[in-house]
Amino acid sequence: MIIAAGTGAWAQNAFSISTDLSILRNMNKDQEFTALGQTVRGDLHLAPKASVYASISYFTGGKISNTLTALAYDRPTNPQTLNYTAKSTLRYRNVSFGLRHFFKGSYYSEDTWNLYGTAGFGLLLGKAENSHSPQVDTALYEKPPFSIEGNGEFRRLTLDLSLGAETQIGAGFFLYAEAKTWLRASTYPSPYLFNKKAPNVAILSGGLRILID
């Protein structure tokens, strides 16, 4: 009887699924780039103004290029300094779980527009692909302590925040726009990152939410 009552209460909650296209700007010093991406999110509506969500986002690779200088270990080495270009491609994916609150309107509102915010915790899954040109003989020269060559993955825990607005365009269909960011909640050293403080991002998104009663 208790199980049946619980199942009935769960069934009364409405559900939404959303998808959008996003523009991400990575703002770390010496690691600026722009990437395109997509987010898919599911919302379980617990009350008119309160929901829980789960989402996954993925983005295209962002291109980075920096000119660095390697220093000779010994005085007889000629030249004493050697400039080279460090090129990187960074790709971000993010899995997030959290809460959505409607400041104006509600998940089913037919008002002119709704205003909402989300807050949650995420796991950032990053991948870096690094190459150096021209090649530097590390037996003769010492490279700066930045990203190493090769491919590698890194992870960060994040605090995910967004502010969005939406308007209904039909029964159960809502167009929305969001401004989002990920704040670092953990730091794990990675030799593949030129800037160890990644991510530092601003994301603008626009998409469609479908309400399923």
BAFI-3210 file (N, C-alpha, C; in Angstrom, 3 decimals, decimal comma, padded with zeros to 6 digits):
// residues 213
n [1|2|3|4|5|6|7|8|9|10|11|12|13|14|15|16|17|18|19|20|21|22|23|24|25|26|27|28|29|30|31|32|33|34|35|36|37|38|39|40|41|42|43|44|45|46|47|48|49|50|51|52|53|54|55|56|57|58|59|60|61|62|63|64|65|66|67|68|69|70|71|72|73|74|75|76|77|78|79|80|81|82|83|84|85|86|87|88|89|90|91|92|93|94|95|96|97|98|99|100|101|102|103|104|105|106|107|108|109|110|111|112|113|114|115|116|117|118|119|120|121|122|123|124|125|126|127|128|129|130|131|132|133|134|135|136|137|138|139|140|141|142|143|144|145|146|147|148|149|150|151|152|153|154|155|156|157|158|159|160|161|162|163|164|165|166|167|168|169|170|171|172|173|174|175|176|177|178|179|180|181|182|183|184|185|186|187|188|189|190|191|192|193|194|195|196|197|198|199|200|201|202|203|204|205|206|207|208|209|210|211|212|213]
n.u [000,840|001,939|003,976|002,491|001,212|003,392|004,290|002,155|002,311|004,777|004,152|002,511|004,130|005,283|007,337|010,141|011,988|014,905|016,769|019,589|021,547|024,852|027,225|030,454|032,814|036,074|037,946|040,416|043,653|045,976|044,819|042,558|039,609|036,951|034,080|031,644|028,612|026,350|023,617|021,795|019,030|017,156|014,257|012,657|009,682|008,925|007,296|005,269|007,179|009,617|012,183|014,112|017,132|018,974|021,786|023,718|026,503|028,345|031,164|032,720|036,209|038,489|040,847|044,191|047,110|050,436|053,471|056,545|059,618|062,533|065,315|068,838|070,733|073,526|076,286|077,949|076,138|074,563|071,885|071,421|068,839|065,661|062,913|059,614|056,439|053,602|050,893|047,482|044,539|041,526|038,897|035,697|033,471|030,524|028,842|025,975|024,089|021,290|019,273|016,381|014,848|011,952|011,745|009,928|006,768|006,110|006,834|004,848|003,667|001,655|002,184|003,486|006,300|008,831|011,072|014,011|016,382|019,275|021,117|023,780|025,850|028,658|030,546|033,349|034,672|037,521|039,631|042,849|044,914|048,118|050,788|054,143|056,097|058,905|060,385|061,929|065,095|065,292|067,440|069,280|067,969|065,883|062,493|059,773|057,745|055,115|052,331|052,712|053,780|051,562|048,573|045,989|043,771|041,667|040,031|037,509|035,688|032,745|030,863|027,825|026,102|023,261|021,231|018,091|015,586|012,329|009,749|006,434|005,619|003,741|001,403|002,862|005,423|008,401|010,460|013,777|016,418|019,687|022,205|025,243|027,640|030,599|032,004|035,105|035,284|037,141|040,637|042,823|046,059|047,314|049,472|048,903|047,633|047,883|047,159|046,561|044,241|041,895|038,407|037,407|034,773|032,255|028,982|026,578|023,309|020,672|017,503|015,055|012,418|010,498|007,481|006,319|003,535]
n.v [-001,199|001,229|001,415|001,608|004,051|005,764|005,400|006,469|009,149|009,870|009,555|011,726|013,876|016,171|016,137|017,403|017,736|019,075|020,683|022,309|024,721|025,917|028,521|028,637|030,403|030,274|031,684|031,705|033,030|033,226|031,041|031,380|030,660|029,891|027,828|025,601|023,984|021,542|020,975|018,585|018,165|016,895|017,482|017,015|017,945|019,062|020,820|023,729|025,807|024,592|022,318|019,352|018,569|016,854|016,879|016,822|018,079|018,869|019,892|021,364|021,181|023,569|025,810|026,639|028,647|029,300|031,133|030,051|029,997|028,135|027,437|027,144|024,555|024,607|026,909|026,774|025,941|026,723|028,163|030,151|030,467|029,177|029,592|028,307|027,011|026,277|024,356|023,716|021,729|021,888|020,070|020,061|018,341|018,073|016,860|017,282|017,816|019,092|021,837|023,609|026,763|028,711|032,087|033,839|033,095|029,624|026,068|025,237|027,515|029,839|032,437|035,543|035,353|033,400|033,423|031,989|030,198|028,063|025,799|023,688|020,715|019,630|017,443|017,973|016,821|016,762|017,005|017,166|017,984|018,247|019,817|020,588|022,890|024,240|020,969|020,513|019,839|018,245|017,417|019,352|021,744|023,479|023,349|025,672|025,324|024,359|023,088|019,684|017,742|015,673|013,643|013,896|013,383|015,221|016,072|017,893|018,904|020,852|023,856|024,566|027,127|029,003|031,388|031,935|032,596|032,046|031,425|030,477|028,713|027,132|024,495|023,064|023,537|025,342|028,074|028,948|030,947|031,022|032,032|030,759|029,349|027,593|026,966|026,289|023,619|021,971|021,137|019,510|018,703|018,850|017,849|018,395|020,775|024,131|026,358|026,039|026,655|026,089|025,116|028,367|029,755|031,244|030,796|030,924|030,051|028,737|027,281|024,568|023,595|020,812|020,012|017,293|015,871]
n.w [000,000|000,824|-001,043|-003,402|-002,988|-002,981|-005,597|-006,998|-006,225|-007,371|-010,065|-010,509|-010,890|-013,276|-016,252|-018,037|-021,065|-022,466|-025,073|-026,499|-028,379|-027,974|-027,265|-026,184|-024,287|-023,424|-020,887|-019,638|-018,977|-021,624|-022,746|-024,234|-026,022|-028,357|-028,558|-029,962|-028,873|-027,383|-025,191|-023,368|-021,345|-018,605|-016,681|-013,604|-012,346|-009,284|-007,984|-008,802|-009,053|-008,589|-009,443|-010,138|-011,877|-014,488|-016,575|-019,631|-021,320|-024,259|-026,228|-029,137|-030,143|-028,841|-030,179|-029,378|-029,292|-028,420|-028,120|-026,978|-025,051|-024,966|-022,851|-023,027|-021,458|-021,089|-021,405|-023,782|-025,735|-028,773|-030,497|-027,441|-026,644|-027,677|-029,618|-029,761|-030,932|-029,100|-029,564|-028,828|-028,439|-026,846|-025,382|-023,969|-021,818|-019,851|-017,042|-015,137|-012,113|-010,383|-009,100|-010,227|-010,140|-010,493|-010,783|-011,829|-013,063|-013,884|-014,334|-016,075|-016,893|-018,699|-019,039|-020,440|-020,356|-018,659|-015,854|-014,625|-012,546|-012,229|-010,179|-009,453|-009,082|-010,904|-013,108|-014,817|-017,789|-019,423|-022,365|-023,709|-026,462|-027,400|-029,171|-030,232|-032,091|-033,747|-033,074|-029,900|-028,607|-025,743|-024,334|-024,584|-024,127|-021,823|-021,334|-020,674|-017,665|-018,681|-020,553|-021,554|-024,436|-026,435|-025,860|-023,452|-020,637|-018,321|-015,204|-013,444|-010,572|-010,504|-009,799|-011,013|-012,572|-013,699|-015,462|-016,803|-019,365|-020,668|-023,127|-023,962|-026,883|-027,877|-027,012|-024,342|-025,321|-025,124|-025,823|-024,998|-023,498|-022,149|-019,801|-018,717|-016,399|-015,287|-012,209|-010,720|-008,487|-007,527|-007,728|-009,715|-010,492|-013,832|-016,337|-018,943|-019,312|-020,243|-018,773|-015,452|-014,129|-015,419|-015,657|-016,940|-017,790|-019,941|-021,021|-023,557|-024,401|-026,448|-026,843|-026,901|-024,794|-023,877|-022,450|-020,640|-019,494]
ca.u [000,000|002,839|004,662|001,527|000,994|004,591|004,312|001,156|002,813|005,816|003,528|001,868|005,120|005,514|008,713|010,509|013,285|015,355|017,995|019,949|022,840|025,567|028,526|031,286|034,037|037,034|038,559|041,693|044,744|046,794|044,099|041,257|039,078|035,498|033,655|030,207|028,230|024,946|023,229|020,520|018,691|015,858|013,778|011,520|009,046|008,397|006,304|005,195|008,379|010,813|012,480|015,469|017,532|020,214|022,123|025,031|026,906|029,594|031,569|033,787|037,529|038,953|042,234|045,032|048,490|051,292|054,896|057,320|061,067|063,319|066,634|069,914|071,297|074,954|076,695|078,450|075,062|074,194|071,676|071,133|067,385|064,987|061,467|058,786|054,997|052,841|049,496|046,628|043,103|040,823|037,498|034,993|032,161|030,097|027,656|025,547|022,856|021,001|017,932|015,906|013,808|011,323|011,528|008,711|006,081|006,295|007,223|003,741|003,045|001,326|002,457|004,277|007,634|009,249|012,454|014,429|017,803|019,653|022,354|024,049|027,233|028,974|031,835|033,911|035,535|038,256|040,667|043,802|045,817|049,194|051,923|055,142|056,792|059,647|060,738|063,009|065,930|065,248|068,751|070,051|067,176|064,859|061,233|059,023|056,888|053,730|051,760|053,596|053,256|050,773|047,146|045,665|042,464|041,664|038,702|037,279|034,355|032,339|029,594|027,215|025,090|022,698|020,047|017,442|014,234|011,665|008,398|005,699|005,317|002,677|001,053|003,947|006,676|008,952|011,764|014,497|017,798|020,366|023,611|025,723|029,066|031,066|033,019|035,905|035,075|038,288|041,810|043,703|047,117|047,374|050,582|048,435|046,975|048,763|046,717|046,067|043,011|040,734|037,845|036,877|033,969|030,930|028,241|025,272|022,583|019,296|016,961|013,646|011,990|009,229|006,848|005,615|002,712]
ca.v [000,000|002,376|001,456|002,095|005,482|006,457|005,359|007,414|010,512|010,084|009,658|013,020|014,889|016,364|015,983|018,157|017,463|020,271|020,613|023,643|024,978|026,802|029,107|028,669|031,192|029,965|032,984|031,596|033,761|032,443|029,826|031,821|030,084|029,805|026,514|025,360|022,775|021,185|020,450|017,868|018,207|016,408|018,107|016,454|019,093|018,669|021,841|024,679|026,622|023,851|021,115|018,822|018,317|016,178|017,333|016,530|019,053|018,557|021,022|021,157|021,507|024,941|025,871|027,573|028,684|030,188|031,098|029,856|030,031|027,132|027,951|026,151|024,152|024,917|028,127|026,562|025,625|027,836|029,403|030,003|030,387|028,605|029,820|027,295|027,240|025,223|024,356|022,819|021,631|021,500|019,683|019,981|017,719|018,344|016,173|018,138|017,502|020,215|022,356|024,749|027,531|029,742|033,348|034,381|032,033|028,255|025,178|025,086|028,830|030,372|033,873|036,007|034,766|032,898|033,673|030,918|029,989|026,710|025,644|022,264|020,261|018,949|016,814|018,378|015,820|017,487|016,308|018,086|017,461|019,238|019,588|021,659|023,036|023,022|020,097|021,010|018,785|018,465|017,127|020,593|022,901|023,314|023,983|026,245|024,310|024,459|021,825|018,758|017,231|014,450|013,702|013,486|013,777|015,807|016,165|018,897|019,097|022,228|024,419|024,985|028,147|029,587|032,241|031,779|033,091|031,250|031,809|029,357|028,903|026,185|023,672|022,237|023,853|026,603|028,518|029,562|031,418|030,912|032,381|029,752|029,266|026,525|027,427|025,159|023,194|021,138|021,355|018,357|019,073|018,112|018,341|018,672|022,081|025,293|027,139|025,029|027,112|025,766|026,015|029,680|029,848|031,855|030,032|031,427|028,938|028,913|025,967|024,216|022,706|020,125|019,581|016,011|015,687]
ca.w [000,000|000,883|-002,331|-004,390|-002,759|-003,433|-007,052|-007,467|-006,030|-008,375|-011,382|-010,639|-011,233|-014,703|-016,680|-019,233|-021,686|-023,176|-025,846|-026,976|-028,985|-027,069|-027,582|-024,980|-024,338|-022,359|-020,604|-018,942|-019,607|-022,554|-023,142|-024,690|-027,253|-028,487|-029,031|-030,088|-028,157|-027,183|-023,882|-023,241|-019,917|-018,160|-015,444|-012,889|-011,699|-007,976|-007,627|-009,919|-009,179|-008,168|-010,210|-010,110|-013,257|-014,848|-017,922|-020,191|-022,338|-024,944|-027,055|-030,107|-029,637|-028,930|-030,618|-028,625|-029,759|-027,636|-028,429|-025,757|-025,226|-024,230|-022,491|-023,087|-020,168|-021,015|-022,094|-025,154|-026,681|-029,650|-029,732|-026,017|-026,502|-028,845|-029,595|-030,404|-030,815|-028,421|-030,012|-028,043|-028,681|-025,620|-025,532|-022,689|-021,595|-018,476|-016,524|-014,033|-011,388|-009,501|-008,874|-011,001|-009,455|-011,309|-010,072|-012,423|-013,768|-013,402|-015,418|-017,021|-017,015|-020,011|-019,024|-021,570|-020,252|-017,352|-015,463|-013,730|-012,325|-011,843|-009,410|-009,297|-009,088|-012,146|-013,343|-016,098|-018,412|-020,444|-023,117|-024,320|-027,484|-027,456|-030,071|-030,226|-033,370|-034,094|-031,960|-029,051|-028,026|-024,295|-023,744|-024,655|-023,738|-020,795|-021,701|-019,548|-017,015|-019,123|-021,007|-022,243|-025,699|-026,358|-025,567|-022,089|-020,093|-016,988|-014,614|-012,414|-010,014|-010,779|-009,360|-012,274|-012,342|-014,911|-015,393|-018,096|-019,617|-021,693|-023,496|-024,545|-028,302|-028,186|-025,863|-023,855|-025,983|-024,629|-026,292|-023,874|-023,636|-020,854|-019,579|-017,777|-016,111|-014,405|-011,269|-010,248|-007,098|-007,169|-008,558|-009,872|-011,437|-015,086|-017,152|-020,294|-019,338|-020,258|-017,618|-014,515|-013,496|-016,242|-016,657|-016,600|-019,010|-020,047|-022,029|-023,973|-025,015|-026,866|-027,188|-026,796|-023,698|-024,145|-021,215|-020,756|-018,280]
c.u [000,875|003,553|003,740|001,296|002,185|004,666|003,319|001,631|003,869|005,205|002,869|002,846|005,314|007,012|008,944|011,838|013,642|016,593|018,299|021,267|023,533|026,837|029,287|032,513|034,898|037,896|039,846|042,783|045,620|046,114|042,698|040,857|037,561|035,144|032,136|029,845|026,731|024,760|021,898|020,229|017,297|015,498|012,600|010,924|008,355|007,293|006,283|006,473|009,675|010,957|013,884|015,828|018,782|020,518|023,500|025,298|028,202|029,858|032,639|035,126|037,878|040,439|042,990|046,442|049,272|052,740|055,686|058,812|061,724|064,725|067,663|070,423|072,743|075,286|077,211|077,353|074,674|073,012|071,361|069,635|066,782|063,481|060,732|057,315|054,337|051,371|048,705|045,206|042,461|039,376|036,890|033,717|031,805|028,821|027,250|024,226|022,561|019,534|017,636|014,790|013,286|011,077|010,252|008,061|006,317|006,589|006,128|003,095|002,789|001,472|003,309|005,680|007,896|010,717|012,851|015,938|018,057|020,959|022,575|025,536|027,477|030,330|032,274|034,881|036,231|039,287|041,543|044,660|046,870|050,278|052,826|055,871|057,630|059,955|061,961|063,769|066,025|066,526|069,611|069,307|066,141|063,604|060,596|058,089|055,421|053,275|052,787|052,966|052,450|049,317|046,886|044,311|042,636|040,222|038,670|035,860|034,005|031,036|028,981|026,047|024,557|021,513|019,408|016,062|013,637|010,273|007,726|005,363|004,207|002,412|002,215|005,297|007,140|010,301|012,489|015,883|018,411|021,775|024,119|027,208|029,339|032,154|033,774|035,625|036,190|039,424|042,668|044,783|047,070|048,512|050,157|047,778|048,000|048,442|046,026|044,720|041,775|039,731|037,470|036,050|032,717|030,228|026,898|024,575|021,188|018,724|015,481|013,428|010,620|008,683|006,046|004,854|002,588]
c.v [001,250|002,544|002,021|003,577|006,281|006,512|006,339|008,839|010,838|010,322|011,017|014,119|014,949|016,306|016,832|017,640|018,660|019,955|021,984|023,618|026,061|027,340|029,245|029,531|030,847|031,202|032,897|032,345|032,808|031,159|030,197|031,087|030,092|028,446|026,458|024,056|022,580|020,661|019,735|017,762|017,643|017,038|017,320|017,570|018,650|019,594|022,841|025,478|025,874|022,558|020,630|018,465|017,453|016,566|016,837|017,528|018,590|019,641|020,602|021,567|022,971|024,977|026,965|027,494|029,710|030,013|031,069|029,850|028,984|027,690|026,829|025,832|024,653|026,156|027,867|026,297|026,874|027,410|029,112|029,915|029,867|028,821|028,689|027,603|026,023|025,355|023,324|022,841|021,111|021,177|019,492|019,161|017,937|017,568|016,894|017,657|018,657|020,576|023,497|025,438|028,612|030,976|034,035|033,280|030,680|027,358|025,005|026,424|029,213|031,888|034,247|035,411|034,335|033,233|032,621|030,921|028,539|026,758|024,154|021,978|019,450|018,269|017,212|017,309|016,504|016,618|017,346|017,342|018,538|018,831|020,812|021,679|024,319|022,188|020,641|019,815|019,033|018,030|018,389|021,794|022,528|024,079|024,632|025,191|024,483|023,103|020,989|018,328|015,956|014,716|013,213|014,003|014,377|015,951|017,271|018,745|020,566|022,567|025,074|025,927|028,652|030,483|032,214|032,399|032,258|031,789|030,633|029,677|027,961|025,329|022,758|022,500|025,251|026,868|029,212|030,031|031,417|031,484|031,470|029,926|028,042|027,107|026,217|024,871|022,262|021,469|020,101|018,742|018,205|018,677|018,707|020,038|023,198|026,202|026,184|025,410|026,866|024,945|027,376|030,108|030,693|031,184|030,714|030,325|029,373|027,591|025,820|023,272|022,132|019,594|018,307|015,784|014,214]
c.w [000,000|-000,451|-003,401|-004,235|-003,247|-004,947|-007,643|-007,341|-007,068|-009,747|-011,590|-011,039|-012,745|-014,991|-017,919|-019,760|-022,544|-023,990|-026,402|-027,721|-028,170|-027,714|-026,272|-025,242|-023,142|-022,131|-019,804|-019,702|-020,414|-023,004|-023,616|-025,972|-027,195|-029,071|-029,106|-029,392|-028,085|-025,772|-024,001|-021,748|-019,687|-016,830|-014,889|-012,050|-010,414|-007,508|-008,771|-010,136|-008,886|-008,966|-009,868|-011,547|-013,321|-016,284|-018,328|-021,310|-022,984|-025,982|-028,051|-029,498|-029,846|-029,223|-029,858|-029,192|-028,947|-028,079|-027,132|-026,087|-024,340|-024,019|-022,506|-021,687|-020,007|-021,841|-023,516|-026,185|-027,463|-030,522|-028,263|-025,741|-027,795|-028,685|-030,306|-030,139|-030,169|-028,832|-029,208|-028,588|-027,401|-025,937|-024,155|-022,825|-020,127|-018,167|-015,245|-013,441|-010,439|-009,450|-009,832|-010,215|-010,392|-010,446|-010,559|-013,236|-013,123|-014,597|-016,461|-017,368|-018,468|-020,039|-020,239|-021,548|-018,815|-017,124|-014,443|-013,556|-011,979|-011,062|-009,196|-009,243|-010,347|-012,114|-014,742|-016,575|-019,580|-021,132|-023,792|-025,331|-027,736|-028,446|-030,046|-031,565|-033,357|-032,863|-031,220|-028,462|-026,519|-023,588|-023,699|-024,075|-022,673|-021,219|-020,473|-018,960|-017,374|-019,647|-021,765|-023,567|-025,466|-026,042|-024,147|-021,655|-018,708|-016,520|-013,569|-011,879|-010,171|-010,061|-010,584|-011,997|-013,677|-014,561|-016,766|-018,146|-020,739|-021,972|-024,182|-026,001|-028,767|-026,969|-025,482|-024,499|-025,563|-025,296|-025,152|-024,298|-022,245|-020,927|-018,472|-017,516|-015,258|-013,523|-010,732|-008,780|-006,641|-008,125|-008,546|-010,878|-012,688|-015,927|-018,567|-020,426|-019,302|-019,075|-016,654|-013,893|-014,354|-015,424|-016,064|-017,798|-018,815|-021,216|-022,287|-024,758|-025,427|-027,302|-026,942|-025,618|-024,034|-022,830|-021,476|-019,456|-017,941]
res [m|i|i|a|a|g|t|g|a|w|a|q|n|a|f|s|i|s|t|d|l|s|i|l|r|n|m|n|k|d|q|e|f|t|a|l|g|q|t|v|r|g|d|l|h|l|a|p|k|a|s|v|y|a|s|i|s|y|f|t|g|g|k|i|s|n|t|l|t|a|l|a|y|d|r|p|t|n|p|q|t|l|n|y|t|a|k|s|t|l|r|y|r|n|v|s|f|g|l|r|h|f|f|k|g|s|y|y|s|e|d|t|w|n|l|y|g|t|a|g|f|g|l|l|l|g|k|a|e|n|s|h|s|p|q|v|d|t|a|l|y|e|k|p|p|f|s|i|e|g|n|g|e|f|r|r|l|t|l|d|l|s|l|g|a|e|t|q|i|g|a|g|f|f|l|y|a|e|a|k|t|w|l|r|a|s|t|y|p|s|p|y|l|f|n|k|k|a|p|n|v|a|i|l|s|g|g|l|r|i|l|i|d]
***
